[in-house]
């Protein structure tokens, strides 16, 4: 099973190869290699569920 990371970026920031590499390195340093996402996808919004 491969992990996929969906991220929201600030306006004017693009998902460059350098940024993806930095994200991979940060996750790898803070966790284990299996937590490093196979794909990083920039999205405009993250769905949220509301508490009732």
mmCIF entry with sequence, helices, sheets and N, C-alpha, C, O atoms, coordinates in Angstrom:
data_MODEL
# 
_entry.id   MODEL 
# 
_entity.id                         1 
_entity.type                       polymer 
_entity.pdbx_number_of_molecules   1 
# 
_entity_poly.entity_id                      1 
_entity_poly.type                           'polypeptide(L)' 
_entity_poly.nstd_linkage                   no 
_entity_poly.nstd_monomer                   no 
_entity_poly.pdbx_seq_one_letter_code       
;(UNK)(UNK)(UNK)(UNK)(UNK)(UNK)(UNK)(UNK)(UNK)(UNK)(UNK)(UNK)(UNK)(UNK)(UNK)(UNK)
(UNK)(UNK)(UNK)(UNK)(UNK)(UNK)(UNK)(UNK)(UNK)(UNK)(UNK)(UNK)(UNK)(UNK)(UNK)(UNK)
(UNK)(UNK)(UNK)(UNK)(UNK)(UNK)(UNK)(UNK)(UNK)(UNK)(UNK)(UNK)(UNK)(UNK)(UNK)(UNK)
(UNK)(UNK)(UNK)(UNK)
;
_entity_poly.pdbx_seq_one_letter_code_can   XXXXXXXXXXXXXXXXXXXXXXXXXXXXXXXXXXXXXXXXXXXXXXXXXXXX 
_entity_poly.pdbx_strand_id                 A 
# 
loop_
_entity_poly_seq.entity_id 
_entity_poly_seq.num 
_entity_poly_seq.mon_id 
_entity_poly_seq.hetero 
1 1  UNK n 
1 2  UNK n 
1 3  UNK n 
1 4  UNK n 
1 5  UNK n 
1 6  UNK n 
1 7  UNK n 
1 8  UNK n 
1 9  UNK n 
1 10 UNK n 
1 11 UNK n 
1 12 UNK n 
1 13 UNK n 
1 14 UNK n 
1 15 UNK n 
1 16 UNK n 
1 17 UNK n 
1 18 UNK n 
1 19 UNK n 
1 20 UNK n 
1 21 UNK n 
1 22 UNK n 
1 23 UNK n 
1 24 UNK n 
1 25 UNK n 
1 26 UNK n 
1 27 UNK n 
1 28 UNK n 
1 29 UNK n 
1 30 UNK n 
1 31 UNK n 
1 32 UNK n 
1 33 UNK n 
1 34 UNK n 
1 35 UNK n 
1 36 UNK n 
1 37 UNK n 
1 38 UNK n 
1 39 UNK n 
1 40 UNK n 
1 41 UNK n 
1 42 UNK n 
1 43 UNK n 
1 44 UNK n 
1 45 UNK n 
1 46 UNK n 
1 47 UNK n 
1 48 UNK n 
1 49 UNK n 
1 50 UNK n 
1 51 UNK n 
1 52 UNK n 
# 
_struct_asym.id          A 
_struct_asym.entity_id   1 
# 
loop_
_struct_conf.conf_type_id 
_struct_conf.id 
_struct_conf.pdbx_PDB_helix_id 
_struct_conf.beg_label_comp_id 
_struct_conf.beg_label_asym_id 
_struct_conf.beg_label_seq_id 
_struct_conf.pdbx_beg_PDB_ins_code 
_struct_conf.end_label_comp_id 
_struct_conf.end_label_asym_id 
_struct_conf.end_label_seq_id 
_struct_conf.pdbx_end_PDB_ins_code 
_struct_conf.beg_auth_comp_id 
_struct_conf.beg_auth_asym_id 
_struct_conf.beg_auth_seq_id 
_struct_conf.end_auth_comp_id 
_struct_conf.end_auth_asym_id 
_struct_conf.end_auth_seq_id 
_struct_conf.pdbx_PDB_helix_class 
_struct_conf.details 
_struct_conf.pdbx_PDB_helix_length 
HELX_P HELX_P1 AA1 UNK A 17 ? UNK A 30 ? UNK A 17 UNK A 30 1 ? 14 
HELX_P HELX_P2 AA2 UNK A 33 ? UNK A 35 ? UNK A 33 UNK A 35 5 ? 3  
# 
_struct_conf_type.id          HELX_P 
_struct_conf_type.criteria    ? 
_struct_conf_type.reference   ? 
# 
_struct_sheet.id               AA1 
_struct_sheet.type             ? 
_struct_sheet.number_strands   2 
_struct_sheet.details          ? 
# 
_struct_sheet_order.sheet_id     AA1 
_struct_sheet_order.range_id_1   1 
_struct_sheet_order.range_id_2   2 
_struct_sheet_order.offset       ? 
_struct_sheet_order.sense        parallel 
# 
loop_
_struct_sheet_range.sheet_id 
_struct_sheet_range.id 
_struct_sheet_range.beg_label_comp_id 
_struct_sheet_range.beg_label_asym_id 
_struct_sheet_range.beg_label_seq_id 
_struct_sheet_range.pdbx_beg_PDB_ins_code 
_struct_sheet_range.end_label_comp_id 
_struct_sheet_range.end_label_asym_id 
_struct_sheet_range.end_label_seq_id 
_struct_sheet_range.pdbx_end_PDB_ins_code 
_struct_sheet_range.beg_auth_comp_id 
_struct_sheet_range.beg_auth_asym_id 
_struct_sheet_range.beg_auth_seq_id 
_struct_sheet_range.end_auth_comp_id 
_struct_sheet_range.end_auth_asym_id 
_struct_sheet_range.end_auth_seq_id 
AA1 1 UNK A 4  ? UNK A 7  ? UNK A 4  UNK A 7  
AA1 2 UNK A 39 ? UNK A 42 ? UNK A 39 UNK A 42 
# 
loop_
_atom_site.group_PDB 
_atom_site.id 
_atom_site.type_symbol 
_atom_site.label_atom_id 
_atom_site.label_alt_id 
_atom_site.label_comp_id 
_atom_site.label_asym_id 
_atom_site.label_entity_id 
_atom_site.label_seq_id 
_atom_site.pdbx_PDB_ins_code 
_atom_site.Cartn_x 
_atom_site.Cartn_y 
_atom_site.Cartn_z 
_atom_site.occupancy 
_atom_site.B_iso_or_equiv 
_atom_site.pdbx_formal_charge 
_atom_site.auth_seq_id 
_atom_site.auth_comp_id 
_atom_site.auth_asym_id 
_atom_site.auth_atom_id 
_atom_site.pdbx_PDB_model_num 
ATOM 1   N N  . UNK A 1 1  ? 0.840   -1.174 0.000  1.00 0.00 ? 1  UNK A N  1 
ATOM 2   C CA . UNK A 1 1  ? 0.000   0.000  0.000  1.00 0.00 ? 1  UNK A CA 1 
ATOM 3   C C  . UNK A 1 1  ? 0.889   1.242  0.000  1.00 0.00 ? 1  UNK A C  1 
ATOM 4   O O  . UNK A 1 1  ? 1.837   1.341  0.779  1.00 0.00 ? 1  UNK A O  1 
ATOM 5   N N  . UNK A 1 2  ? 0.574   2.174  -0.872 1.00 0.00 ? 2  UNK A N  1 
ATOM 6   C CA . UNK A 1 2  ? 1.361   3.394  -0.969 1.00 0.00 ? 2  UNK A CA 1 
ATOM 7   C C  . UNK A 1 2  ? 0.560   4.572  -0.422 1.00 0.00 ? 2  UNK A C  1 
ATOM 8   O O  . UNK A 1 2  ? -0.647  4.682  -0.637 1.00 0.00 ? 2  UNK A O  1 
ATOM 9   N N  . UNK A 1 3  ? 1.260   5.438  0.283  1.00 0.00 ? 3  UNK A N  1 
ATOM 10  C CA . UNK A 1 3  ? 0.607   6.623  0.836  1.00 0.00 ? 3  UNK A CA 1 
ATOM 11  C C  . UNK A 1 3  ? 0.565   7.738  -0.202 1.00 0.00 ? 3  UNK A C  1 
ATOM 12  O O  . UNK A 1 3  ? 1.472   7.887  -1.021 1.00 0.00 ? 3  UNK A O  1 
ATOM 13  N N  . UNK A 1 4  ? -0.512  8.515  -0.143 1.00 0.00 ? 4  UNK A N  1 
ATOM 14  C CA . UNK A 1 4  ? -0.665  9.697  -0.984 1.00 0.00 ? 4  UNK A CA 1 
ATOM 15  C C  . UNK A 1 4  ? -0.904  10.871 -0.053 1.00 0.00 ? 4  UNK A C  1 
ATOM 16  O O  . UNK A 1 4  ? -1.731  10.783 0.854  1.00 0.00 ? 4  UNK A O  1 
ATOM 17  N N  . UNK A 1 5  ? -0.198  11.957 -0.262 1.00 0.00 ? 5  UNK A N  1 
ATOM 18  C CA . UNK A 1 5  ? -0.330  13.152 0.565  1.00 0.00 ? 5  UNK A CA 1 
ATOM 19  C C  . UNK A 1 5  ? -1.009  14.242 -0.238 1.00 0.00 ? 5  UNK A C  1 
ATOM 20  O O  . UNK A 1 5  ? -0.513  14.645 -1.290 1.00 0.00 ? 5  UNK A O  1 
ATOM 21  N N  . UNK A 1 6  ? -2.145  14.725 0.255  1.00 0.00 ? 6  UNK A N  1 
ATOM 22  C CA . UNK A 1 6  ? -2.845  15.855 -0.355 1.00 0.00 ? 6  UNK A CA 1 
ATOM 23  C C  . UNK A 1 6  ? -2.510  17.086 0.475  1.00 0.00 ? 6  UNK A C  1 
ATOM 24  O O  . UNK A 1 6  ? -2.677  17.085 1.694  1.00 0.00 ? 6  UNK A O  1 
ATOM 25  N N  . UNK A 1 7  ? -2.038  18.136 -0.189 1.00 0.00 ? 7  UNK A N  1 
ATOM 26  C CA . UNK A 1 7  ? -1.668  19.340 0.544  1.00 0.00 ? 7  UNK A CA 1 
ATOM 27  C C  . UNK A 1 7  ? -2.304  20.574 -0.086 1.00 0.00 ? 7  UNK A C  1 
ATOM 28  O O  . UNK A 1 7  ? -2.529  20.639 -1.294 1.00 0.00 ? 7  UNK A O  1 
ATOM 29  N N  . UNK A 1 8  ? -2.582  21.539 0.766  1.00 0.00 ? 8  UNK A N  1 
ATOM 30  C CA . UNK A 1 8  ? -3.050  22.848 0.313  1.00 0.00 ? 8  UNK A CA 1 
ATOM 31  C C  . UNK A 1 8  ? -1.875  23.802 0.450  1.00 0.00 ? 8  UNK A C  1 
ATOM 32  O O  . UNK A 1 8  ? -1.278  23.914 1.520  1.00 0.00 ? 8  UNK A O  1 
ATOM 33  N N  . UNK A 1 9  ? -1.550  24.481 -0.624 1.00 0.00 ? 9  UNK A N  1 
ATOM 34  C CA . UNK A 1 9  ? -0.442  25.417 -0.618 1.00 0.00 ? 9  UNK A CA 1 
ATOM 35  C C  . UNK A 1 9  ? -0.953  26.851 -0.516 1.00 0.00 ? 9  UNK A C  1 
ATOM 36  O O  . UNK A 1 9  ? -2.071  27.158 -0.931 1.00 0.00 ? 9  UNK A O  1 
ATOM 37  N N  . UNK A 1 10 ? -0.126  27.711 0.034  1.00 0.00 ? 10 UNK A N  1 
ATOM 38  C CA . UNK A 1 10 ? -0.477  29.123 0.091  1.00 0.00 ? 10 UNK A CA 1 
ATOM 39  C C  . UNK A 1 10 ? -0.528  29.692 -1.318 1.00 0.00 ? 10 UNK A C  1 
ATOM 40  O O  . UNK A 1 10 ? 0.096   29.162 -2.237 1.00 0.00 ? 10 UNK A O  1 
ATOM 41  N N  . UNK A 1 11 ? -1.275  30.771 -1.477 1.00 0.00 ? 11 UNK A N  1 
ATOM 42  C CA . UNK A 1 11 ? -1.345  31.442 -2.776 1.00 0.00 ? 11 UNK A CA 1 
ATOM 43  C C  . UNK A 1 11 ? 0.052   31.821 -3.241 1.00 0.00 ? 11 UNK A C  1 
ATOM 44  O O  . UNK A 1 11 ? 0.864   32.324 -2.465 1.00 0.00 ? 11 UNK A O  1 
ATOM 45  N N  . UNK A 1 12 ? 0.318   31.575 -4.505 1.00 0.00 ? 12 UNK A N  1 
ATOM 46  C CA . UNK A 1 12 ? 1.603   31.940 -5.082 1.00 0.00 ? 12 UNK A CA 1 
ATOM 47  C C  . UNK A 1 12 ? 2.688   30.890 -4.913 1.00 0.00 ? 12 UNK A C  1 
ATOM 48  O O  . UNK A 1 12 ? 3.796   31.065 -5.420 1.00 0.00 ? 12 UNK A O  1 
ATOM 49  N N  . UNK A 1 13 ? 2.393   29.803 -4.211 1.00 0.00 ? 13 UNK A N  1 
ATOM 50  C CA . UNK A 1 13 ? 3.382   28.744 -4.004 1.00 0.00 ? 13 UNK A CA 1 
ATOM 51  C C  . UNK A 1 13 ? 2.979   27.550 -4.864 1.00 0.00 ? 13 UNK A C  1 
ATOM 52  O O  . UNK A 1 13 ? 1.827   27.118 -4.845 1.00 0.00 ? 13 UNK A O  1 
ATOM 53  N N  . UNK A 1 14 ? 3.929   27.031 -5.605 1.00 0.00 ? 14 UNK A N  1 
ATOM 54  C CA . UNK A 1 14 ? 3.665   25.872 -6.449 1.00 0.00 ? 14 UNK A CA 1 
ATOM 55  C C  . UNK A 1 14 ? 4.336   24.634 -5.887 1.00 0.00 ? 14 UNK A C  1 
ATOM 56  O O  . UNK A 1 14 ? 5.280   24.731 -5.103 1.00 0.00 ? 14 UNK A O  1 
ATOM 57  N N  . UNK A 1 15 ? 3.860   23.500 -6.279 1.00 0.00 ? 15 UNK A N  1 
ATOM 58  C CA . UNK A 1 15 ? 4.432   22.232 -5.831 1.00 0.00 ? 15 UNK A CA 1 
ATOM 59  C C  . UNK A 1 15 ? 5.588   21.861 -6.757 1.00 0.00 ? 15 UNK A C  1 
ATOM 60  O O  . UNK A 1 15 ? 5.416   21.110 -7.717 1.00 0.00 ? 15 UNK A O  1 
ATOM 61  N N  . UNK A 1 16 ? 6.744   22.391 -6.458 1.00 0.00 ? 16 UNK A N  1 
ATOM 62  C CA . UNK A 1 16 ? 7.940   22.156 -7.266 1.00 0.00 ? 16 UNK A CA 1 
ATOM 63  C C  . UNK A 1 16 ? 8.614   20.850 -6.857 1.00 0.00 ? 16 UNK A C  1 
ATOM 64  O O  . UNK A 1 16 ? 8.292   20.269 -5.821 1.00 0.00 ? 16 UNK A O  1 
ATOM 65  N N  . UNK A 1 17 ? 9.537   20.405 -7.670 1.00 0.00 ? 17 UNK A N  1 
ATOM 66  C CA . UNK A 1 17 ? 10.305  19.207 -7.332 1.00 0.00 ? 17 UNK A CA 1 
ATOM 67  C C  . UNK A 1 17 ? 11.096  19.425 -6.045 1.00 0.00 ? 17 UNK A C  1 
ATOM 68  O O  . UNK A 1 17 ? 11.207  18.518 -5.220 1.00 0.00 ? 17 UNK A O  1 
ATOM 69  N N  . UNK A 1 18 ? 11.649  20.634 -5.873 1.00 0.00 ? 18 UNK A N  1 
ATOM 70  C CA . UNK A 1 18 ? 12.407  20.940 -4.655 1.00 0.00 ? 18 UNK A CA 1 
ATOM 71  C C  . UNK A 1 18 ? 11.522  20.863 -3.418 1.00 0.00 ? 18 UNK A C  1 
ATOM 72  O O  . UNK A 1 18 ? 11.943  20.330 -2.391 1.00 0.00 ? 18 UNK A O  1 
ATOM 73  N N  . UNK A 1 19 ? 10.300  21.389 -3.501 1.00 0.00 ? 19 UNK A N  1 
ATOM 74  C CA . UNK A 1 19 ? 9.383   21.342 -2.369 1.00 0.00 ? 19 UNK A CA 1 
ATOM 75  C C  . UNK A 1 19 ? 8.982   19.900 -2.067 1.00 0.00 ? 19 UNK A C  1 
ATOM 76  O O  . UNK A 1 19 ? 8.913   19.508 -0.902 1.00 0.00 ? 19 UNK A O  1 
ATOM 77  N N  . UNK A 1 20 ? 8.722   19.118 -3.094 1.00 0.00 ? 20 UNK A N  1 
ATOM 78  C CA . UNK A 1 20 ? 8.375   17.711 -2.874 1.00 0.00 ? 20 UNK A CA 1 
ATOM 79  C C  . UNK A 1 20 ? 9.519   16.971 -2.192 1.00 0.00 ? 20 UNK A C  1 
ATOM 80  O O  . UNK A 1 20 ? 9.287   16.164 -1.291 1.00 0.00 ? 20 UNK A O  1 
ATOM 81  N N  . UNK A 1 21 ? 10.734  17.236 -2.608 1.00 0.00 ? 21 UNK A N  1 
ATOM 82  C CA . UNK A 1 21 ? 11.908  16.602 -2.006 1.00 0.00 ? 21 UNK A CA 1 
ATOM 83  C C  . UNK A 1 21 ? 12.032  16.994 -0.539 1.00 0.00 ? 21 UNK A C  1 
ATOM 84  O O  . UNK A 1 21 ? 12.334  16.152 0.307  1.00 0.00 ? 21 UNK A O  1 
ATOM 85  N N  . UNK A 1 22 ? 11.801  18.268 -0.236 1.00 0.00 ? 22 UNK A N  1 
ATOM 86  C CA . UNK A 1 22 ? 11.877  18.745 1.148  1.00 0.00 ? 22 UNK A CA 1 
ATOM 87  C C  . UNK A 1 22 ? 10.803  18.075 2.005  1.00 0.00 ? 22 UNK A C  1 
ATOM 88  O O  . UNK A 1 22 ? 11.071  17.700 3.147  1.00 0.00 ? 22 UNK A O  1 
ATOM 89  N N  . UNK A 1 23 ? 9.598   17.923 1.471  1.00 0.00 ? 23 UNK A N  1 
ATOM 90  C CA . UNK A 1 23 ? 8.517   17.251 2.195  1.00 0.00 ? 23 UNK A CA 1 
ATOM 91  C C  . UNK A 1 23 ? 8.894   15.797 2.466  1.00 0.00 ? 23 UNK A C  1 
ATOM 92  O O  . UNK A 1 23 ? 8.720   15.309 3.583  1.00 0.00 ? 23 UNK A O  1 
ATOM 93  N N  . UNK A 1 24 ? 9.410   15.105 1.451  1.00 0.00 ? 24 UNK A N  1 
ATOM 94  C CA . UNK A 1 24 ? 9.838   13.716 1.629  1.00 0.00 ? 24 UNK A CA 1 
ATOM 95  C C  . UNK A 1 24 ? 10.911  13.610 2.720  1.00 0.00 ? 24 UNK A C  1 
ATOM 96  O O  . UNK A 1 24 ? 10.830  12.744 3.592  1.00 0.00 ? 24 UNK A O  1 
ATOM 97  N N  . UNK A 1 25 ? 11.901  14.481 2.669  1.00 0.00 ? 25 UNK A N  1 
ATOM 98  C CA . UNK A 1 25 ? 12.990  14.442 3.650  1.00 0.00 ? 25 UNK A CA 1 
ATOM 99  C C  . UNK A 1 25 ? 12.488  14.720 5.061  1.00 0.00 ? 25 UNK A C  1 
ATOM 100 O O  . UNK A 1 25 ? 12.922  14.075 6.015  1.00 0.00 ? 25 UNK A O  1 
ATOM 101 N N  . UNK A 1 26 ? 11.576  15.680 5.195  1.00 0.00 ? 26 UNK A N  1 
ATOM 102 C CA . UNK A 1 26 ? 11.040  16.034 6.510  1.00 0.00 ? 26 UNK A CA 1 
ATOM 103 C C  . UNK A 1 26 ? 10.244  14.875 7.100  1.00 0.00 ? 26 UNK A C  1 
ATOM 104 O O  . UNK A 1 26 ? 10.395  14.550 8.278  1.00 0.00 ? 26 UNK A O  1 
ATOM 105 N N  . UNK A 1 27 ? 9.404   14.256 6.287  1.00 0.00 ? 27 UNK A N  1 
ATOM 106 C CA . UNK A 1 27 ? 8.612   13.116 6.768  1.00 0.00 ? 27 UNK A CA 1 
ATOM 107 C C  . UNK A 1 27 ? 9.517   11.947 7.116  1.00 0.00 ? 27 UNK A C  1 
ATOM 108 O O  . UNK A 1 27 ? 9.316   11.293 8.140  1.00 0.00 ? 27 UNK A O  1 
ATOM 109 N N  . UNK A 1 28 ? 10.504  11.677 6.284  1.00 0.00 ? 28 UNK A N  1 
ATOM 110 C CA . UNK A 1 28 ? 11.419  10.564 6.530  1.00 0.00 ? 28 UNK A CA 1 
ATOM 111 C C  . UNK A 1 28 ? 12.211  10.780 7.821  1.00 0.00 ? 28 UNK A C  1 
ATOM 112 O O  . UNK A 1 28 ? 12.456  9.826  8.559  1.00 0.00 ? 28 UNK A O  1 
ATOM 113 N N  . UNK A 1 29 ? 12.612  12.019 8.099  1.00 0.00 ? 29 UNK A N  1 
ATOM 114 C CA . UNK A 1 29 ? 13.388  12.316 9.308  1.00 0.00 ? 29 UNK A CA 1 
ATOM 115 C C  . UNK A 1 29 ? 12.533  12.220 10.572 1.00 0.00 ? 29 UNK A C  1 
ATOM 116 O O  . UNK A 1 29 ? 13.037  11.862 11.637 1.00 0.00 ? 29 UNK A O  1 
ATOM 117 N N  . UNK A 1 30 ? 11.241  12.538 10.459 1.00 0.00 ? 30 UNK A N  1 
ATOM 118 C CA . UNK A 1 30 ? 10.367  12.559 11.629 1.00 0.00 ? 30 UNK A CA 1 
ATOM 119 C C  . UNK A 1 30 ? 9.661   11.235 11.882 1.00 0.00 ? 30 UNK A C  1 
ATOM 120 O O  . UNK A 1 30 ? 9.183   10.987 12.989 1.00 0.00 ? 30 UNK A O  1 
ATOM 121 N N  . UNK A 1 31 ? 9.592   10.376 10.856 1.00 0.00 ? 31 UNK A N  1 
ATOM 122 C CA . UNK A 1 31 ? 8.869   9.108  10.993 1.00 0.00 ? 31 UNK A CA 1 
ATOM 123 C C  . UNK A 1 31 ? 9.721   7.985  10.418 1.00 0.00 ? 31 UNK A C  1 
ATOM 124 O O  . UNK A 1 31 ? 10.947  8.011  10.523 1.00 0.00 ? 31 UNK A O  1 
ATOM 125 N N  . UNK A 1 32 ? 9.083   7.020  9.823  1.00 0.00 ? 32 UNK A N  1 
ATOM 126 C CA . UNK A 1 32 ? 9.803   5.909  9.203  1.00 0.00 ? 32 UNK A CA 1 
ATOM 127 C C  . UNK A 1 32 ? 9.631   5.989  7.686  1.00 0.00 ? 32 UNK A C  1 
ATOM 128 O O  . UNK A 1 32 ? 8.710   6.649  7.206  1.00 0.00 ? 32 UNK A O  1 
ATOM 129 N N  . UNK A 1 33 ? 10.497  5.331  6.932  1.00 0.00 ? 33 UNK A N  1 
ATOM 130 C CA . UNK A 1 33 ? 10.391  5.397  5.472  1.00 0.00 ? 33 UNK A CA 1 
ATOM 131 C C  . UNK A 1 33 ? 9.034   4.957  4.919  1.00 0.00 ? 33 UNK A C  1 
ATOM 132 O O  . UNK A 1 33 ? 8.629   5.421  3.854  1.00 0.00 ? 33 UNK A O  1 
ATOM 133 N N  . UNK A 1 34 ? 8.335   4.082  5.613  1.00 0.00 ? 34 UNK A N  1 
ATOM 134 C CA . UNK A 1 34 ? 7.042   3.637  5.090  1.00 0.00 ? 34 UNK A CA 1 
ATOM 135 C C  . UNK A 1 34 ? 5.979   4.730  5.137  1.00 0.00 ? 34 UNK A C  1 
ATOM 136 O O  . UNK A 1 34 ? 4.946   4.615  4.478  1.00 0.00 ? 34 UNK A O  1 
ATOM 137 N N  . UNK A 1 35 ? 6.222   5.785  5.908  1.00 0.00 ? 35 UNK A N  1 
ATOM 138 C CA . UNK A 1 35 ? 5.281   6.903  5.988  1.00 0.00 ? 35 UNK A CA 1 
ATOM 139 C C  . UNK A 1 35 ? 5.512   7.949  4.887  1.00 0.00 ? 35 UNK A C  1 
ATOM 140 O O  . UNK A 1 35 ? 4.699   8.858  4.719  1.00 0.00 ? 35 UNK A O  1 
ATOM 141 N N  . UNK A 1 36 ? 6.591   7.825  4.154  1.00 0.00 ? 36 UNK A N  1 
ATOM 142 C CA . UNK A 1 36 ? 6.889   8.770  3.080  1.00 0.00 ? 36 UNK A CA 1 
ATOM 143 C C  . UNK A 1 36 ? 5.919   8.521  1.931  1.00 0.00 ? 36 UNK A C  1 
ATOM 144 O O  . UNK A 1 36 ? 5.829   7.401  1.429  1.00 0.00 ? 36 UNK A O  1 
ATOM 145 N N  . UNK A 1 37 ? 5.189   9.562  1.507  1.00 0.00 ? 37 UNK A N  1 
ATOM 146 C CA . UNK A 1 37 ? 4.185   9.352  0.464  1.00 0.00 ? 37 UNK A CA 1 
ATOM 147 C C  . UNK A 1 37 ? 4.798   9.024  -0.888 1.00 0.00 ? 37 UNK A C  1 
ATOM 148 O O  . UNK A 1 37 ? 5.858   9.537  -1.245 1.00 0.00 ? 37 UNK A O  1 
ATOM 149 N N  . UNK A 1 38 ? 4.118   8.163  -1.633 1.00 0.00 ? 38 UNK A N  1 
ATOM 150 C CA . UNK A 1 38 ? 4.544   7.836  -2.992 1.00 0.00 ? 38 UNK A CA 1 
ATOM 151 C C  . UNK A 1 38 ? 4.199   8.985  -3.928 1.00 0.00 ? 38 UNK A C  1 
ATOM 152 O O  . UNK A 1 38 ? 4.891   9.225  -4.918 1.00 0.00 ? 38 UNK A O  1 
ATOM 153 N N  . UNK A 1 39 ? 3.116   9.694  -3.602 1.00 0.00 ? 39 UNK A N  1 
ATOM 154 C CA . UNK A 1 39 ? 2.666   10.828 -4.415 1.00 0.00 ? 39 UNK A CA 1 
ATOM 155 C C  . UNK A 1 39 ? 2.302   11.976 -3.495 1.00 0.00 ? 39 UNK A C  1 
ATOM 156 O O  . UNK A 1 39 ? 1.782   11.775 -2.397 1.00 0.00 ? 39 UNK A O  1 
ATOM 157 N N  . UNK A 1 40 ? 2.583   13.184 -3.961 1.00 0.00 ? 40 UNK A N  1 
ATOM 158 C CA . UNK A 1 40 ? 2.141   14.391 -3.280 1.00 0.00 ? 40 UNK A CA 1 
ATOM 159 C C  . UNK A 1 40 ? 1.301   15.162 -4.282 1.00 0.00 ? 40 UNK A C  1 
ATOM 160 O O  . UNK A 1 40 ? 1.757   15.474 -5.382 1.00 0.00 ? 40 UNK A O  1 
ATOM 161 N N  . UNK A 1 41 ? 0.077   15.462 -3.896 1.00 0.00 ? 41 UNK A N  1 
ATOM 162 C CA . UNK A 1 41 ? -0.856  16.131 -4.799 1.00 0.00 ? 41 UNK A CA 1 
ATOM 163 C C  . UNK A 1 41 ? -1.338  17.420 -4.164 1.00 0.00 ? 41 UNK A C  1 
ATOM 164 O O  . UNK A 1 41 ? -1.858  17.412 -3.048 1.00 0.00 ? 41 UNK A O  1 
ATOM 165 N N  . UNK A 1 42 ? -1.165  18.534 -4.877 1.00 0.00 ? 42 UNK A N  1 
ATOM 166 C CA . UNK A 1 42 ? -1.657  19.822 -4.403 1.00 0.00 ? 42 UNK A CA 1 
ATOM 167 C C  . UNK A 1 42 ? -3.130  19.949 -4.748 1.00 0.00 ? 42 UNK A C  1 
ATOM 168 O O  . UNK A 1 42 ? -3.535  19.689 -5.881 1.00 0.00 ? 42 UNK A O  1 
ATOM 169 N N  . UNK A 1 43 ? -3.934  20.350 -3.765 1.00 0.00 ? 43 UNK A N  1 
ATOM 170 C CA . UNK A 1 43 ? -5.371  20.527 -3.963 1.00 0.00 ? 43 UNK A CA 1 
ATOM 171 C C  . UNK A 1 43 ? -5.771  21.925 -3.511 1.00 0.00 ? 43 UNK A C  1 
ATOM 172 O O  . UNK A 1 43 ? -5.054  22.570 -2.746 1.00 0.00 ? 43 UNK A O  1 
ATOM 173 N N  . UNK A 1 44 ? -6.914  22.384 -3.987 1.00 0.00 ? 44 UNK A N  1 
ATOM 174 C CA . UNK A 1 44 ? -7.377  23.720 -3.615 1.00 0.00 ? 44 UNK A CA 1 
ATOM 175 C C  . UNK A 1 44 ? -8.168  23.720 -2.317 1.00 0.00 ? 44 UNK A C  1 
ATOM 176 O O  . UNK A 1 44 ? -8.302  24.762 -1.676 1.00 0.00 ? 44 UNK A O  1 
ATOM 177 N N  . UNK A 1 45 ? -8.695  22.560 -1.920 1.00 0.00 ? 45 UNK A N  1 
ATOM 178 C CA . UNK A 1 45 ? -9.462  22.477 -0.683 1.00 0.00 ? 45 UNK A CA 1 
ATOM 179 C C  . UNK A 1 45 ? -9.416  21.049 -0.158 1.00 0.00 ? 45 UNK A C  1 
ATOM 180 O O  . UNK A 1 45 ? -9.339  20.090 -0.925 1.00 0.00 ? 45 UNK A O  1 
ATOM 181 N N  . UNK A 1 46 ? -9.464  20.929 1.152  1.00 0.00 ? 46 UNK A N  1 
ATOM 182 C CA . UNK A 1 46 ? -9.505  19.624 1.801  1.00 0.00 ? 46 UNK A CA 1 
ATOM 183 C C  . UNK A 1 46 ? -10.916 19.446 2.369  1.00 0.00 ? 46 UNK A C  1 
ATOM 184 O O  . UNK A 1 46 ? -11.360 20.285 3.153  1.00 0.00 ? 46 UNK A O  1 
ATOM 185 N N  . UNK A 1 47 ? -11.626 18.390 2.001  1.00 0.00 ? 47 UNK A N  1 
ATOM 186 C CA . UNK A 1 47 ? -12.967 18.181 2.549  1.00 0.00 ? 47 UNK A CA 1 
ATOM 187 C C  . UNK A 1 47 ? -12.914 17.962 4.060  1.00 0.00 ? 47 UNK A C  1 
ATOM 188 O O  . UNK A 1 47 ? -12.024 17.281 4.569  1.00 0.00 ? 47 UNK A O  1 
ATOM 189 N N  . UNK A 1 48 ? -13.841 18.528 4.739  1.00 0.00 ? 48 UNK A N  1 
ATOM 190 C CA . UNK A 1 48 ? -13.931 18.363 6.192  1.00 0.00 ? 48 UNK A CA 1 
ATOM 191 C C  . UNK A 1 48 ? -15.327 17.902 6.544  1.00 0.00 ? 48 UNK A C  1 
ATOM 192 O O  . UNK A 1 48 ? -16.296 18.279 5.884  1.00 0.00 ? 48 UNK A O  1 
ATOM 193 N N  . UNK A 1 49 ? -15.434 17.097 7.568  1.00 0.00 ? 49 UNK A N  1 
ATOM 194 C CA . UNK A 1 49 ? -16.737 16.691 8.058  1.00 0.00 ? 49 UNK A CA 1 
ATOM 195 C C  . UNK A 1 49 ? -17.130 17.608 9.205  1.00 0.00 ? 49 UNK A C  1 
ATOM 196 O O  . UNK A 1 49 ? -16.276 18.037 9.981  1.00 0.00 ? 49 UNK A O  1 
ATOM 197 N N  . UNK A 1 50 ? -18.380 17.900 9.312  1.00 0.00 ? 50 UNK A N  1 
ATOM 198 C CA . UNK A 1 50 ? -18.823 18.768 10.401 1.00 0.00 ? 50 UNK A CA 1 
ATOM 199 C C  . UNK A 1 50 ? -19.294 17.925 11.572 1.00 0.00 ? 50 UNK A C  1 
ATOM 200 O O  . UNK A 1 50 ? -19.866 16.848 11.403 1.00 0.00 ? 50 UNK A O  1 
ATOM 201 N N  . UNK A 1 51 ? -19.039 18.442 12.752 1.00 0.00 ? 51 UNK A N  1 
ATOM 202 C CA . UNK A 1 51 ? -19.516 17.759 13.962 1.00 0.00 ? 51 UNK A CA 1 
ATOM 203 C C  . UNK A 1 51 ? -20.962 18.172 14.184 1.00 0.00 ? 51 UNK A C  1 
ATOM 204 O O  . UNK A 1 51 ? -21.315 19.344 14.056 1.00 0.00 ? 51 UNK A O  1 
ATOM 205 N N  . UNK A 1 52 ? -21.768 17.219 14.509 1.00 0.00 ? 52 UNK A N  1 
ATOM 206 C CA . UNK A 1 52 ? -23.189 17.527 14.743 1.00 0.00 ? 52 UNK A CA 1 
ATOM 207 C C  . UNK A 1 52 ? -23.504 17.460 16.197 1.00 0.00 ? 52 UNK A C  1 
ATOM 208 O O  . UNK A 1 52 ? -24.648 17.687 16.592 1.00 0.00 ? 52 UNK A O  1 
# 
